[in-house]
Amino acid sequence: MPQKPIRVLQVGMSANYGGTEAVVYGIYERLDHSLVQFDFLNVYGRPIAKQAELEAQGAHVYDLLLKRREGYLKYAKGIKAFFRQHASEFSAIVCNVQFMDQIDMAKWAKKFHIPTRIIFCHNSGSGLPPSRLSRLAASLNRIQAHRYATQFLAVSQLAAQATLSPKDAKRCLIFKTGISTDHFCFSPTKRSRFREEFGYSAEDVLFGSAGRFDPQKNQFFLLDIFAAIHQLEPRSKFVLAGKGDLEQPLRKRALELGINDSLRFITNLNDLDAMYCGIDCFLLPSLFEGLPIVLLEAQCSGLPCLASSEKIPAETKILSSFIFLSLKDDPQIWAKRAIESISTANKREDGASALSDNGRDIQTVAKAYAALFLN
């Protein structure tokens, strides 16, 4: 009789395809599902990102509406009922967290004797200011997390330090996340296709960025950089890919800065590989990040990248053309360095080889992740 795969419950996926989803789904797609199979928890009442694709690969997606705002007793009752019904199906649970206010699934997993309980830290800050109750819960969880987790993972040392207690951060495994280097390597064909689709000529100089339209990504400052670039090089053009609540305010700000005619918002790209090939410089002035997947993808394409130095981990830098700048620097400084990065890049670096050598190819990452449960 063939052995059943180890089933791992992944907690923390959302309806939006962001960095956490990219990390977990990228690993899942490369696993040997006869050995390790992921299942996913959906707490939103609507499908999580790529739910149909996950289910097609054999994953179960469990719906559990966590009614925390209706009182703790009702909230805990729902979690308890879930584990009473399903705990025997799982050998492990992974709580993918941005902030430590909710690790209750790990707590209850211990009560129901799930042997492997991992807390995986994906970020180094909180986008929206947490409520007083959330801050209190996070403070308590930081102190108590070692009682429930059998292992801690983080995408960077910065993410571990920002999320965990000092003691737990020291014993946390810094887990290298990765991407499909074959998929995101530079392709002249993809470059031509992207530019043709969006109406750019081969001679146009394009500056771009990607990420949800959210305060964390600092895109109002990014627009100030774009405006400064446009003053120095009036023929420059800009691409901003993403979705989010700030889309309309960002469009309004672009109009006020006088760059509306040079800036294209792209809100329907689920795969950014062609965009990385099509543009000439990538900028990410985020307020904080765990380890931004988009910067790995952009570097894989050989793109010069500019990123904020304050809270983007140093290990994000793979290529020599990657530049860290401070958020305290004026947009004009960012603009000058962005223009210089293009003029000094006679040809793109071999980003795919550089990322593979750094252990960032998704095949390598998936094997390391599977080993967490198989060894």
C-alpha positions as CSV (number, residue, x, y, z in Angstrom):
1,M,0.0,0.0,0.0
2,P,1.5,3.4,-1.0
3,Q,2.4,5.7,1.9
4,K,0.1,8.7,2.3
5,P,1.8,12.1,1.9
6,I,2.5,14.3,4.9
7,R,-0.3,16.9,5.0
8,V,0.7,20.4,6.1
9,L,-2.0,23.0,6.9
10,Q,-0.9,26.5,5.7
11,V,-2.5,29.4,7.6
12,G,-2.2,33.0,6.5
13,M,-3.1,33.1,2.8
14,S,-5.3,36.0,1.7
15,A,-7.5,36.8,-1.3
16,N,-4.7,39.0,-2.7
17,Y,-1.7,37.5,-4.4
18,G,1.1,39.1,-2.4
19,G,4.6,38.2,-1.2
20,T,3.5,35.6,1.3
21,E,1.3,33.8,-1.3
22,A,4.2,34.0,-3.9
23,V,6.6,32.3,-1.4
24,V,4.2,29.5,-0.3
25,Y,2.6,28.8,-3.7
26,G,6.0,28.8,-5.4
27,I,7.2,26.1,-3.0
28,Y,3.9,24.2,-3.3
29,E,4.1,24.0,-7.1
30,R,7.5,22.3,-6.9
31,L,6.9,19.8,-4.1
32,D,6.5,16.1,-4.7
33,H,2.9,15.9,-3.7
34,S,3.2,12.1,-3.1
35,L,5.5,13.0,-0.2
36,V,4.3,16.4,1.1
37,Q,0.8,17.9,0.4
38,F,-0.3,21.4,1.4
39,D,-3.8,22.3,2.6
40,F,-4.9,25.8,3.1
41,L,-7.1,27.7,5.6
42,N,-9.5,30.3,4.2
43,V,-10.9,32.7,6.8
44,Y,-12.2,35.3,4.5
45,G,-15.6,34.1,3.2
46,R,-14.3,34.4,-0.4
47,P,-11.7,32.4,-2.3
48,I,-8.1,32.9,-1.4
49,A,-5.7,33.8,-4.2
50,K,-5.4,31.1,-6.8
51,Q,-7.7,28.8,-4.9
52,A,-8.9,26.9,-8.0
53,E,-5.3,26.2,-9.0
54,L,-4.4,25.0,-5.5
55,E,-7.3,22.6,-5.4
56,A,-6.4,21.3,-8.9
57,Q,-3.0,20.3,-7.5
58,G,-4.7,18.2,-4.7
59,A,-4.9,20.8,-1.9
60,H,-7.9,21.0,0.3
61,V,-9.0,24.5,1.1
62,Y,-10.9,24.7,4.5
63,D,-13.3,27.5,5.2
64,L,-13.3,28.8,8.7
65,L,-14.8,32.2,9.4
66,L,-13.0,33.4,12.5
67,K,-15.5,35.6,14.3
68,R,-13.0,37.3,16.6
69,R,-15.0,40.6,16.8
70,E,-18.0,38.7,18.0
71,G,-16.3,37.7,21.2
72,Y,-13.4,35.4,22.2
73,L,-15.7,32.5,23.3
74,K,-17.4,32.4,19.9
75,Y,-14.1,32.8,18.1
76,A,-12.4,30.0,20.1
77,K,-15.4,27.7,19.7
78,G,-15.0,27.9,15.9
79,I,-11.3,27.0,16.0
80,K,-11.9,24.2,18.5
81,A,-14.7,22.7,16.3
82,F,-12.4,22.9,13.3
83,F,-9.6,21.0,14.9
84,R,-11.9,18.5,16.5
85,Q,-13.1,17.6,13.0
86,H,-9.8,17.9,11.1
87,A,-6.7,17.7,13.4
88,S,-6.1,14.0,12.6
89,E,-5.6,14.9,8.9
90,F,-2.5,17.0,9.5
91,S,1.1,16.2,10.5
92,A,2.1,19.9,10.6
93,I,0.7,23.4,10.6
94,V,2.5,26.5,9.4
95,C,1.2,29.9,10.6
96,N,2.5,32.4,8.0
97,V,2.5,35.8,9.9
98,Q,3.0,39.4,9.1
99,F,2.4,40.4,12.7
100,M,2.2,38.4,15.9
101,D,-1.4,39.3,16.9
102,Q,-2.9,36.0,15.7
103,I,-1.2,32.7,16.3
104,D,-4.2,31.0,17.8
105,M,-4.2,28.3,15.2
106,A,-0.7,27.2,16.5
107,K,-2.0,27.3,20.1
108,W,-4.9,25.1,19.3
109,A,-2.8,22.8,17.1
110,K,-0.7,22.0,20.2
111,K,-3.9,21.2,22.2
112,F,-4.9,18.8,19.5
113,H,-1.5,17.2,19.3
114,I,-0.4,18.2,15.8
115,P,3.4,17.4,16.2
116,T,5.0,20.0,13.9
117,R,3.9,23.6,14.5
118,I,5.9,26.3,12.6
119,I,5.5,30.1,12.8
120,F,6.9,31.6,9.6
121,C,7.6,35.4,9.7
122,H,7.3,37.2,6.4
123,N,7.5,40.9,7.2
124,S,9.3,43.4,9.3
125,G,6.4,45.8,10.1
126,S,2.7,46.4,10.0
127,G,1.1,48.2,7.0
128,L,-1.9,49.6,8.8
129,P,-1.5,50.8,12.4
130,P,-2.7,47.9,14.6
131,S,-5.4,48.4,17.1
132,R,-4.7,48.6,20.8
133,L,-6.1,45.1,21.2
134,S,-3.9,43.8,18.3
135,R,-0.8,45.4,19.9
136,L,-1.6,43.8,23.2
137,A,-2.2,40.4,21.6
138,A,1.1,40.7,19.7
139,S,3.0,41.6,22.8
140,L,1.7,38.6,24.7
141,N,2.2,36.2,21.7
142,R,5.9,37.3,21.4
143,I,6.5,36.2,25.0
144,Q,4.5,33.0,24.7
145,A,5.1,31.8,21.1
146,H,7.8,29.3,22.1
147,R,5.2,27.4,24.1
148,Y,3.3,26.6,21.0
149,A,5.7,26.6,18.1
150,T,8.1,23.7,17.5
151,Q,10.1,25.8,15.1
152,F,10.4,29.4,13.9
153,L,11.2,30.5,10.3
154,A,11.8,33.9,8.9
155,V,12.5,35.2,5.4
156,S,15.3,37.5,6.8
157,Q,17.0,38.3,10.1
158,L,15.2,41.7,9.9
159,A,11.8,39.9,9.8
160,A,12.7,37.6,12.7
161,Q,13.8,40.5,14.9
162,A,10.7,42.6,14.1
163,T,8.3,39.8,14.8
164,L,9.7,37.5,17.5
165,S,11.1,37.9,20.9
166,P,14.9,38.5,21.1
167,K,15.3,34.9,22.4
168,D,13.2,33.3,19.7
169,A,14.7,35.5,17.0
170,K,18.1,34.1,17.8
171,R,17.0,30.5,17.4
172,C,14.9,31.3,14.3
173,L,15.9,29.6,11.1
174,I,16.4,32.2,8.4
175,F,14.9,30.4,5.4
176,K,16.0,31.5,2.0
177,T,13.0,32.2,-0.2
178,G,13.3,31.9,-4.0
179,I,11.7,32.2,-7.4
180,S,11.6,30.3,-10.7
181,T,14.9,31.6,-12.2
182,D,14.0,30.1,-15.6
183,H,10.7,32.0,-15.7
184,F,12.0,35.4,-14.6
185,C,15.3,35.4,-16.6
186,F,15.6,38.1,-19.2
187,S,14.0,37.5,-22.6
188,P,14.3,39.9,-25.6
189,T,11.1,38.4,-26.9
190,K,9.2,39.2,-23.7
191,R,10.7,42.7,-23.8
192,S,9.4,43.3,-27.3
193,R,6.0,41.8,-26.5
194,F,5.5,43.9,-23.4
195,R,6.5,47.1,-25.1
196,E,4.3,46.4,-28.1
197,E,1.3,45.5,-25.9
198,F,1.5,48.7,-24.0
199,G,2.5,51.0,-26.8
200,Y,6.2,51.7,-26.0
201,S,8.9,51.9,-28.6
202,A,12.2,50.2,-28.4
203,E,13.9,53.6,-27.7
204,D,11.6,54.5,-24.7
205,V,13.3,54.5,-21.3
206,L,10.9,52.9,-18.8
207,F,11.1,53.1,-15.0
208,G,8.8,50.8,-13.1
209,S,7.7,49.4,-9.8
210,A,5.2,46.7,-8.6
211,G,3.3,46.0,-5.4
212,R,-0.1,46.4,-3.9
213,F,-1.2,50.0,-3.5
214,D,-0.7,50.2,0.2
215,P,1.1,52.6,2.7
216,Q,3.9,50.0,3.2
217,K,5.0,50.4,-0.4
218,N,5.4,54.2,-0.1
219,Q,4.1,54.9,-3.6
220,F,3.4,58.6,-3.0
221,F,7.2,59.0,-2.5
222,L,7.7,56.8,-5.5
223,L,5.6,59.2,-7.6
224,D,7.7,62.1,-6.3
225,I,10.8,60.2,-7.6
226,F,9.1,59.7,-11.0
227,A,8.3,63.4,-11.2
228,A,12.0,64.2,-10.4
229,I,13.1,61.7,-13.1
230,H,10.8,63.4,-15.6
231,Q,12.2,66.8,-14.8
232,L,15.7,65.5,-15.6
233,E,14.7,63.4,-18.5
234,P,11.3,64.6,-20.0
235,R,11.1,61.7,-22.4
236,S,11.1,59.1,-19.6
237,K,8.1,57.0,-18.9
238,F,6.8,55.1,-15.9
239,V,4.9,51.8,-15.1
240,L,3.2,51.1,-11.8
241,A,1.8,47.6,-11.5
242,G,-0.5,46.6,-8.6
243,K,-3.9,46.8,-7.0
244,G,-5.3,48.3,-3.8
245,D,-7.2,50.9,-2.0
246,L,-4.8,53.7,-2.8
247,E,-5.2,53.4,-6.5
248,Q,-7.4,56.5,-7.0
249,P,-5.4,58.7,-4.6
250,L,-2.2,57.7,-6.4
251,R,-3.8,58.6,-9.8
252,K,-4.9,62.0,-8.4
253,R,-1.3,62.6,-7.1
254,A,0.2,61.7,-10.5
255,L,-2.1,64.2,-12.1
256,E,-1.1,66.9,-9.6
257,L,2.6,66.2,-10.3
258,G,2.1,66.5,-14.1
259,I,3.3,63.0,-14.9
260,N,-0.1,61.5,-15.6
261,D,0.5,61.3,-19.4
262,S,3.8,59.5,-18.8
263,L,2.6,57.1,-16.2
264,R,0.7,53.9,-16.8
265,F,-1.1,52.0,-14.0
266,I,-1.3,48.3,-14.7
267,T,-3.8,46.5,-12.5
268,N,-4.3,43.3,-14.3
269,L,-0.9,41.6,-14.3
270,N,-0.8,38.4,-12.2
271,D,2.6,37.6,-13.7
272,L,5.3,40.3,-13.9
273,D,7.9,38.5,-15.8
274,A,7.3,40.4,-19.1
275,M,7.2,43.7,-17.3
276,Y,10.6,43.1,-15.8
277,C,12.0,42.4,-19.2
278,G,10.2,45.4,-20.7
279,I,11.4,48.1,-18.3
280,D,14.9,49.5,-17.7
281,C,15.0,50.2,-14.0
282,F,13.0,49.0,-11.0
283,L,12.4,51.0,-7.9
284,L,11.0,49.9,-4.5
285,P,11.1,52.7,-1.8
286,S,9.1,50.6,0.7
287,L,8.8,51.7,4.4
288,F,9.6,48.1,5.4
289,E,9.8,44.6,3.9
290,G,10.5,41.0,5.1
291,L,12.3,40.1,1.9
292,P,10.5,41.4,-1.1
293,I,10.0,38.8,-3.8
294,V,9.6,41.4,-6.5
295,L,13.2,42.5,-6.0
296,L,14.4,38.9,-6.5
297,E,12.3,38.7,-9.6
298,A,13.5,42.0,-11.0
299,Q,17.2,41.1,-10.3
300,C,16.6,37.7,-12.0
301,S,15.8,39.7,-15.1
302,G,19.1,41.6,-14.7
303,L,17.3,44.9,-13.9
304,P,19.1,47.7,-12.1
305,C,17.2,48.1,-8.8
306,L,16.9,50.9,-6.3
307,A,15.5,50.2,-2.9
308,S,15.2,51.8,0.5
309,S,18.0,51.0,2.9
310,E,16.1,51.5,6.2
311,K,14.1,48.3,6.5
312,I,14.8,46.2,3.4
313,P,17.2,43.4,4.3
314,A,20.7,43.7,3.1
315,E,20.6,40.1,1.8
316,T,18.1,41.2,-0.8
317,K,21.0,42.6,-2.9
318,I,22.2,39.9,-5.3
319,L,23.5,41.9,-8.3
320,S,26.1,44.6,-8.4
321,S,23.6,46.9,-10.1
322,F,21.4,46.9,-7.0
323,I,21.5,50.2,-5.1
324,F,20.3,51.0,-1.6
325,L,19.2,54.6,-0.9
326,S,17.8,56.2,2.2
327,L,14.2,57.4,2.5
328,K,15.8,60.5,4.0
329,D,17.3,61.3,0.6
330,D,15.5,63.7,-1.6
331,P,13.5,62.3,-4.6
332,Q,16.0,64.2,-6.8
333,I,18.8,62.0,-5.4
334,W,16.8,58.9,-6.2
335,A,16.0,60.2,-9.6
336,K,19.7,60.9,-10.5
337,R,20.8,57.5,-9.3
338,A,18.0,55.8,-11.3
339,I,19.0,57.6,-14.5
340,E,22.7,56.8,-13.8
341,S,21.9,53.1,-13.3
342,I,20.5,52.8,-16.8
343,S,23.3,54.8,-18.4
344,T,26.0,52.6,-16.8
345,A,24.2,49.3,-17.5
346,N,25.5,48.5,-21.0
347,K,23.8,45.1,-20.8
348,R,21.9,43.2,-18.2
349,E,23.7,41.0,-15.7
350,D,23.0,37.3,-15.7
351,G,20.5,37.5,-12.9
352,A,19.3,33.9,-13.1
353,S,22.7,32.5,-12.6
354,A,23.4,34.9,-9.7
355,L,20.2,34.0,-7.9
356,S,20.8,30.2,-8.4
357,D,24.3,30.6,-7.0
358,N,22.8,32.4,-4.0
359,G,20.4,29.5,-3.3
360,R,17.4,31.4,-4.5
361,D,16.1,29.1,-7.2
362,I,12.7,27.8,-6.3
363,Q,13.7,24.1,-6.9
364,T,16.4,24.4,-4.3
365,V,14.1,26.2,-1.9
366,A,11.3,23.6,-2.3
367,K,13.6,20.8,-1.4
368,A,14.8,22.6,1.7
369,Y,11.2,23.3,2.7
370,A,10.1,19.7,2.2
371,A,13.0,18.6,4.4
372,L,11.5,20.4,7.3
373,F,8.7,17.8,7.4
374,L,10.5,14.7,6.0
375,N,13.6,14.6,8.2
